[in-house]
Amino acid sequence: PYYIDLNQNLYLQVYLHSSDPNLVVFVEACMASPDPHDFSTLTYNILENGCGDSSYATYSFPDSHFARFTFNAFEFISRHPLVYLQCELVVCRLRDYSSRCYQGCISRSKRHTSP
């Protein structure tokens, strides 16, 4: 576990372990859940379709095998002291500008959800 205070920035890094220099990694989605085994019932999307919430920021890195990002720590309903993260990554060919890695944030219209 990694402990931080509420509203403090949490910095994350992913690394693609590959000797192929022609690959890049892209963070497609990240969600939080109070249950490490259930990322469908009670979740919060930090990043979806490459688009982050208002506290999300990404950092470019010269080595394309790295993806670095940050977001503010938040309270996941006061009765849940722990938050677990699950992220989806995409691996693409370097300079394949038609690939998902080079499209960045793909915003979609928001849908109304029932309570």
N, C-alpha and C positions, 0 to 999 in steps of 0.2 A: 504493500500500500504506500501511497504517497500522500502526505498530509499537508494541506494548505488552508489558509483562512478564507472566509467568505469574501468575495469580490477581488481576491488576489489573482494575478494572472498565472495560468498553468501553461507551461511550454512543453510541447511534444515534438518528437522527431521520429520519423520512420526511415529505415534504411533498407534498400534493396540489395540483398547479398547475391551478387552476380558478378562474374568476371567480364560479362559482355558490356563494353562501354557504349553500345548503341541502344541502351534501354533507359527509359525515364520512368519515374513513379509519380502518381498523382493521387491526392486524397479526394475521393469521390463523396464520401459520406461519413459522418461520425454521430453517434447517438449515445445518450446517457440513460442509465436505468438504475434504480435502487436494488435491483435483483440481478446478480451476475449470470443467471440462467434464463432470464426472460427479458428479451428486448422487443417485445411486441405489446405487452399490456400497458405498462406505465413507463413512457419514454419521453425524452426531450431531444429533438434534433438540433445538434450544434452546427452540423454541416449537412446539407442535402443538395444533390445535383451539383456539387462543387461550390455551392453558395452557403456562406456562413451566417450565423446570427450577428447581431450588432456588435458583439464583443470579440468576434472571430477575426484573426489576421493571419496571413501567411507570409513566410519569409523565403525569398528566392535564395538558392544556393548554387554556386558554380558547378558542383558535382551533381549531376542529374539523378544519381542514385539516392539522394536525400530529399525528404519533404519535411519542412518545419512549419509549425503553426502554433498559435496560442489562442486562448479564450479565457474569460473571467470565470472563476469558480462561483458556483451558485448553490443555493440551498434547494435541494430536491424535496420539497414538502418537508416541513419541520420534523416529521416523525422518521425520516430516513437519514441517518447520519453518514452513510456511505453512498458514493455514486460510482458506478462502473461504466467504463467506456467500451464501445465497440465501433471500429472504423472499417470502411471498405476502401481498398486501394485498387488502382488501375495501373497496369504496367504496359507501356507502349514503346514503339520504336522511336528512337531519337529523330527529330525533325520530320516525323510523319504528321504534318499539320492537319490532316483530316481525322486523326485519331482523337479519342476522348481526352487525352492528356493535354491537348493544345486548345481545347474548346473553352476551358475555364468554367465560370459560373453559367449554368443554364437555368435561368429563372422561369418558373412556370406560374400561372395564375393561381392564387390561393383558393382553396376550396373551403366551403363552410362545413364545419363539423357539428354534429349534434352533441348536446351535453352528456 
